[in-house]
Structures are given as structure tokens and as C-alpha cells.
Amino acid sequence: MCVLLYLIQTYRILLTIYKLLARLQHLNKIQVHLSWFLIKKEQKSVIGSVIQSVLGSVIQSGGLVLA
């Protein structure tokens, strides 16, 4: 009987650990998606600022000079 109780307790502990690891993995996936979104947003803002500065310098210089 003691062995059976021990096995049940061990099973419960392992199940709890498994559930915690699954939650951590889910949170990690959310964090990865969030960081990817933020990186993409940052890239877009960098590209936008580069385009804006190039267009600003073109406008200030009086237009494009075609070679």
C-alpha cells in the first residue's frame, strides 16, 4: 500500500512539473512572438526614418539629379 501511495504522489509531482513546464513553454512562445513583433515594428520605423531623411534631403537639394 505504501508503494502505491508513493507512486501516486510521484505521479502527481511529475504531472505538476509537466504542467508548469508547459506553461513556461507557452509563455516563452508568447515572448518570442512579442519580441519578433517589436523587432519588425522597429525595423519598419528605422526604414521609415531612413526613407524620410532621404526624401527630406532630396527635397532640400531641389530634386533628383539623374545621371
C-alpha positions in Angstrom: 0.0 0.0 0.0 2.9 2.4 0.8 4.4 1.8 -2.6 1.1 2.6 -4.3 0.8 5.9 -2.4 4.4 6.7 -3.2 3.8 6.1 -6.9 0.6 8.2 -6.8 2.5 11.1 -5.1 5.4 10.8 -7.6 2.9 10.8 -10.5 1.2 14.0 -9.1 4.5 15.7 -8.7 5.7 14.8 -12.2 2.3 15.9 -13.6 2.6 19.3 -11.8 6.1 19.8 -13.1 5.0 18.9 -16.6 2.1 21.4 -16.4 4.5 24.1 -15.1 6.9 23.4 -18.0 4.1 23.5 -20.5 3.0 26.9 -19.1 6.6 28.2 -19.3 6.9 27.0 -22.8 3.7 28.8 -23.8 4.9 32.0 -22.1 8.2 31.6 -24.0 6.3 31.3 -27.3 4.3 34.4 -26.4 7.6 36.2 -25.6 9.2 35.1 -28.8 6.2 36.3 -30.8 6.1 39.6 -28.9 9.8 40.2 -29.5 9.5 39.3 -33.2 6.6 41.8 -33.5 8.7 44.5 -31.7 11.7 43.8 -33.9 9.6 44.1 -37.0 8.0 47.3 -35.8 11.4 48.7 -35.0 12.7 47.7 -38.5 9.7 49.4 -40.1 10.4 52.6 -38.1 14.1 52.5 -39.0 13.2 52.0 -42.7 10.6 54.8 -42.4 13.1 57.2 -40.9 15.7 56.4 -43.5 13.2 57.0 -46.3 12.0 60.2 -44.6 15.6 61.5 -44.3 16.4 60.6 -47.9 13.3 62.3 -49.2 14.0 65.3 -47.0 17.5 65.7 -48.3 16.2 65.3 -51.9 13.6 67.9 -51.3 16.1 70.3 -49.7 18.6 69.8 -52.6 15.9 70.7 -55.1 15.1 67.3 -56.6 16.7 64.3 -58.1 19.7 64.6 -60.3 19.5 61.9 -63.0 22.9 60.7 -64.2 
